[in-house]
């Protein structure tokens, strides 16, 4: 799905981010994780380097550090998810409207992406009430894309904007990864996730009119026999993370083909890309991405900065990196990429200036 634009592309009129109130420093997280896991994991000390090498200094959480390790039902977790998601998204939406010089009733369509909780009526419906959006606003809730959701959500919002010239589309993304933490799960994937994931929200306003960063093209690639690479398990206590393969190794062995094909259909190669906006799944994933993309180690500056300051916020993270990249380099050609359950790579080609 996708293809070079045949009409005026959608432009980003605004990009905004938000995080919840509790800052979690990596040293404090290590101490808390040790309290929780060490009694049941005899060799927990071998995980300590994971926290040091994750590339994360600070993360944000919608609950205090003391919350982690206490028993919580699926109902409690999901109630917290809905309450905090709506609050964060309302903040992001207000920032977006202010940047774009718009009112809530100027928005024609609303795309809301999230995979770390569930809501029916969905978050977009709840926001209609909170924000006084128009009653005829088009709604598109998106669930299940995980870390790929930010890039894919941007593509879907761009498609909506292009489908109705003059329409103003708001994209909102929220992930509260911390609420999925399972203290009684001593699997390697669950322990490692405590070194990486944080909470955050982001968004953008897209329209074909005006100027701004343009979405030129988008694409996805889902690999065969890869459903087990990443996902959720669903249990009595909530969502549990599933990571069953070496993701950095998978990136090294499999990403270059789909990325190259996407660029080729636009008459481009990696040499034509000025900036890479990569979802930072973790330090080792960033190392693998730099290798595959032909970059020097450490060259994904914006991705590493976001990982350091916020951790991996799943789908929201790519938009944090986009905002950081636009601040560093407001002109040029950008390649956005992210990986998520499926196992799927999502790409977007953007141009500025």
Secondary structure, DSSP 8 states (H G I E B T S, - for coil): ---S-SS--EEEEEEEEE--SEEEEHHHHHHHHHHHHTTT-TTGGGGHHHHHHS--SEEEESS-GGGTTS---HHHHHHHHHHHHHHHHHHHHHHHHHHHT--GGG--EEEEE--SS--SS-HHHHHHHHHT--TT-EEEEE-S-GGGHHHHHHHHHHHHHHHSTT--EEEEEEEEGGGG--TT---HHHHHHTTTB-EEEEEEEEESSS-SEEEEEEEEEE-TT-TTSEEEEEETTEEEEEE-S-HHHHHHHHHHHHHHHHHHTTT--GGG-SEEEE----HHHHHHHHHHTT--TT--HHHHHHHHHH-B-GGGHHHHHHHHHHHH--SEEEEEEEEETTTEEEEEEEEE-
